[in-house]
Amino acid sequence: MKIVPIIGVVVVALFILLPILSGNAALPEDMSATEIGNFIGGFAGYWIDALKTVSSGL
């Protein structure tokens, strides 16, 4: 039972870190709306592209 929380943390970390490490979602330098919007847009764009790639491969 101790492995399930560890796997959950790893999945959540990958979900958040993959767009950042790929360069699609740059970390905001300050808390301005533009910086946060660029981060969220890059984050969402990464996962939309990933889902399109997976769905086209099926």
C-alpha positions as CSV (number, residue, x, y, z in Angstrom):
1,M,0.0,0.0,0.0
2,K,2.9,2.4,0.4
3,I,3.8,2.3,-3.3
4,V,0.5,3.8,-4.4
5,P,1.1,7.3,-3.0
6,I,4.6,7.3,-4.4
7,I,3.3,6.5,-7.9
8,G,0.7,9.2,-7.5
9,V,3.3,11.8,-6.6
10,V,5.5,10.7,-9.5
11,V,2.5,11.0,-11.9
12,V,1.6,14.5,-10.7
13,A,5.2,15.6,-10.9
14,L,5.5,14.4,-14.4
15,F,2.2,16.1,-15.4
16,I,3.6,19.4,-14.1
17,L,7.3,19.0,-15.1
18,L,7.1,17.6,-18.6
19,P,5.8,20.9,-20.2
20,I,8.4,22.9,-18.2
21,L,11.3,20.6,-19.1
22,S,10.3,20.5,-22.8
23,G,10.4,24.3,-22.9
24,N,6.8,24.8,-23.8
25,A,5.8,26.4,-20.5
26,A,8.4,28.9,-19.2
27,L,8.3,29.5,-15.5
28,P,6.9,33.0,-14.8
29,E,9.5,35.5,-13.7
30,D,7.0,37.6,-11.8
31,M,3.3,37.4,-10.9
32,S,2.0,39.6,-13.8
33,A,-1.0,38.4,-15.7
34,T,1.0,38.2,-19.0
35,E,3.6,35.9,-17.5
36,I,1.1,33.6,-15.8
37,G,-1.0,33.6,-19.0
38,N,2.0,32.6,-21.0
39,F,2.8,29.8,-18.6
40,I,-0.7,28.4,-18.5
41,G,-1.0,28.7,-22.3
42,G,2.3,26.8,-22.8
43,F,1.2,24.2,-20.3
44,A,-2.2,23.7,-21.9
45,G,-0.7,23.7,-25.4
46,Y,1.8,21.0,-24.5
47,W,-0.9,18.7,-23.2
48,I,-3.3,19.4,-26.1
49,D,-0.5,18.6,-28.6
50,A,0.4,15.4,-26.6
51,L,-3.3,14.3,-26.7
52,K,-3.5,15.0,-30.4
53,T,-0.4,13.0,-31.1
54,V,-1.7,10.1,-29.0
55,S,-5.1,10.2,-30.6
56,S,-3.7,10.3,-34.1
57,G,-1.5,7.2,-33.3
58,L,-4.5,5.2,-32.4
